[in-house]
Amino acid sequence: MLTIPDLTLLFMVVVSCLAVALIYMLHELEPKLARLRLRTDRVLRDRTK
């Protein structure tokens, strides 16, 4: 049976892993979003001309 300190440590590890996964996902997604944002700006500028 897990004791209170063991459960606390397990919870901290799970939360830390989720935080690292979220940061990694955002790190991988940011260049794609930046390219998409540039393409959208270019299309909007072309429409106004």
N, C-alpha and C positions, 0 to 999 in steps of 0.2 A: 504494500500500500504506500502511496506517495504521501509524504508529510507536507505540511504547509510551506516550509522553505523550498522543498522540491517543486511544488506546484507553482510557487512564485517565480522560481528560476525558469521553469518551463514556459510560463506565460511571457516572461521577459524575452526569452529566446525567440518565441513565436512572433511577438510584436516587432522585435528587431529585424527578423528575416522579412517580414512583410514590409517594413519601412525601407529596407535595402532593395527589395524587389520593386517597390514603387519608384524610388529614386532612379534605379537602373532603367525602368520603363520610360520615365520622363526623359532621361538622358538619351535614350535611343530614338525617342519620338520627336524630340525638339528639332533636329535638322529637317525632317520631313515636313513638319508644320511650318517651318520658316520658308521652305521652298514653295509650299502651297500658298502661304500668305503673299509671297512675292508674285506668284502667278496670278492670284486673285487681284492684287493691286494693278498689275499690268492690264488685265482684262477690263477692269473698271475704268482705267485711264483711257484705253482705246475706245470705249463706248462713249465717253464724254466728248471726244474730239470730233 
